[in-house]
Amino acid sequence: MSDEYVLEIKPSARRHSPRAGEWVHERGPRRVFESKALAREWADERGVWVQDAAPHDASAVDGYLVGGRRAGSVRPGRQTSL
């Protein structure tokens, strides 16, 4: 079993973060990280956040990079536990 964390960059993240949009333009809509923690760090640097894929999600990703304001967030882009 792999410890990699596969992240798909959603359109909302591209709208909120030019850096995320550049990544998609240059390398495609997915990025593989060594861990979820590294994915969250990368997201935080771009002012967006990571949403885990639902257990029943049929896609081949572990999570999604999304933009916008998260309910209860101290500031946009900061990760919080549910």
N, C-alpha and C positions, 0 to 999 in steps of 0.2 A: 504494500500500500504506500502510495506517495504522500509526502507531507507538503507537496506543492499546493498553492492556492491560486486557482485560475479566476481571473477577474475580467468581466466584460464591461467595457466603457459605454455607458448609455448616452443617448442624445442630451439628456438633462445635464450630465457632467460636462459634456463638450460646450454647452451653452454657458455654463457657469464658470468654466475654467479654460481659458485659451491654451494653457499648457496641456491639459487633457486632450483638447482638440488637435493640437500639434502631434501628440503621440499617435492618435488614430490616423491622422493624415500620413504620417511617416511610417508607421509600423502595423497598423490595423487595429480593430476594435477589441482585441484581447491582450492581456498581459499575464504572464506567469510569474509568481513570486515564490520565494522559498518558504514563506509562512504568511498567515493572515496578518500577523503583527506588522510585517514589512509592507503589506498591501495597505493597511490602515495608515501607516506612516507616510507612504507615497501619496495617498488620498489627502491627508491632512496638509501636506505641503502645497496642494493644489486647491485647497478651499472647498473640497467636496468630500463625500463619505462613502463607506463601503456598506452595502446591504447584503447580507447572506442570502443565497438562493434558498427558496423554500424546499423542504425535504422531498416534496413531490414534483419539483421542477425537473422537467425532462431534458433541459439543456446540459451541455457538458462543462458548465462553469460552477465554481463554488460561491461566487458572489458577483455583485454588480457595483460599478462605480456610478454614483448618482449625484446630482446637484440639487440645489434648492434648500429650503429651510426645514429642518427636522423638528417635529413637535417636541418641545421641552429642551431643546438645545440651548446651551449658554450662548454660543455664537455659531453662525453658519459654518459648516465644514468640520466642526469638532466632533469626534467620535464619543458616543456615550453608550453604556450598556443598557439593554432594555430591561 
